[in-house]
Amino acid sequence: MQLVRKSLFVLLLVIASMAHATRLLIPMDGNQKNHLKAYGLAYWELKREQDVDWLLNYRSGSFLLMHSPEAENECRIRGVTYERISEGEVTRILQEIAKPDVNMELVKLHKAPKIAVYSPKTKQPWDDAVTLVLTYAEIPYDVVFDDEVIQNKLTQYDWLHLHHEDFTGQYGKFYANYGNTAWYQAEVKESEATAARLGFAKVSQLKLAVAKKIRDFTIGGGFLFAMCSATDSYDIALAADGVDICESMFDGDAADPTADAKLNFNNTFAFKDFRLIMNPFVYEYSYIDATPETRAVSDPASDVFTLFDFSAKWDVVPTMLCQNHTQVVQGFYGQTTAFRKQFIKSDVLIMGESKALGEARYIHGTIGKGTWTFYGGHDPEDYQHQVGEPPTELALHPNSPGYRLILNNILFPSAKKKKMKT
């Protein structure tokens, strides 16, 4: 009987504790077992039309959810670390965040953004970090490509990622190394067919039209995110509007030898005053990119970049985009690895850089009613990813700081506008 009474007493204590645990705190500091899936959990809660509080700089950007059996069970299923806390504890946390001398802020997330990834529908011989992490975090997205963009279907989405892409019409400048491969020739054939079907004489003209539609999407209030070659090739395409920068193996006729002098940097989002690399046998588009030849990096361990520490109460947007459990992030190569700072416009916000190398890795800006973020490199957990290599297994990197930056951008459109200060 005594044992029964003791068991009943313990049960009542558990029930009482559950009754007072009105919130779930998802810590994002070193105690979190799976940072990446924590973002997916926050998205899942938003999909259920439940607000999520993002506690900027509190334990490395933690999330605060209303307690429910469903949410707690979802944490366990996804392997996400959580803490049950009472309203009294919530009040204490919010009071700490509200102190004027504390670099923290609360942002309410209130809507799950509808996400699109601009990517070919056919299999490519490389992977894309954004689609990898969206899949791993269990965040749904749609794949769109040239047809959907030209048909103005971007208006159905809040957030657009530009997959590893070449908007200049030069097929990634893979001609020298891969021009005779089956996948390269299939890409050329498919791209030319798509251009003809949509009424364009050249692939470069189609890609320019796509770039302009993406620009209109962003100006109208969309959130644009790009990595690797989709960053500089996008701006190059806009700058080269009306100028032929493609040699004959790409579009059937010679490039304009005076193209550099005709670039219009008023058209670009991020970059200015750059010169093109028009040699079709060189695997670069321009001098924007910090190449292996120009980077004084002795070994991978020394190739790092540092995130800026912004004021959470006044610079809410960059603070959100830089939430992490470390300010020093391991670098990684891509076709476009990093941005040489002399070619970045003065109104662009640099959020991550290597001062020693004179390069930026993570930049942000606004245009019209929308925003854009460019992130250099191809795969944050594969230092020098090669074409044809197997994709990164993110289950081996659940706490990746480099991948966290991508997911910050995913949740960014969910923030209530009244809290957004720049």
Secondary structure as UniProt FT lines:
FT   HELIX           2..20
FT   STRAND          23..26
FT   TURN            30..31
FT   HELIX           35..47
FT   TURN            48..49
FT   STRAND          52..56
FT   TURN            57..61
FT   STRAND          62..66
FT   HELIX           69..78
FT   STRAND          83..85
FT   HELIX           87..98
FT   TURN            100..101
FT   STRAND          105..109
FT   STRAND          115..118
FT   HELIX           129..137
FT   STRAND          142..144
FT   HELIX           146..150
FT   TURN            151..152
FT   HELIX           153..156
FT   STRAND          159..162
FT   TURN            167..168
FT   HELIX           171..173
FT   HELIX           175..178
FT   TURN            179..180
FT   HELIX           182..197
FT   TURN            198..199
FT   HELIX           203..219
FT   TURN            220..221
FT   STRAND          223..227
FT   HELIX           229..239
FT   TURN            240..242
FT   HELIX           248..251
FT   TURN            257..258
FT   HELIX           259..262
FT   HELIX           265..267
FT   TURN            280..281
FT   TURN            292..294
FT   HELIX           300..302
FT   STRAND          304..307
FT   TURN            312..314
FT   HELIX           316..321
FT   STRAND          328..330
FT   STRAND          339..340
FT   HELIX           341..343
FT   TURN            346..347
FT   STRAND          349..354
FT   TURN            355..358
FT   STRAND          359..367
FT   TURN            368..369
FT   STRAND          370..375
FT   TURN            380..381
FT   TURN            383..384
FT   TURN            387..388
FT   HELIX           394..396
FT   TURN            398..399
FT   HELIX           401..411
FT   HELIX           412..414
FT   HELIX           417..419
//
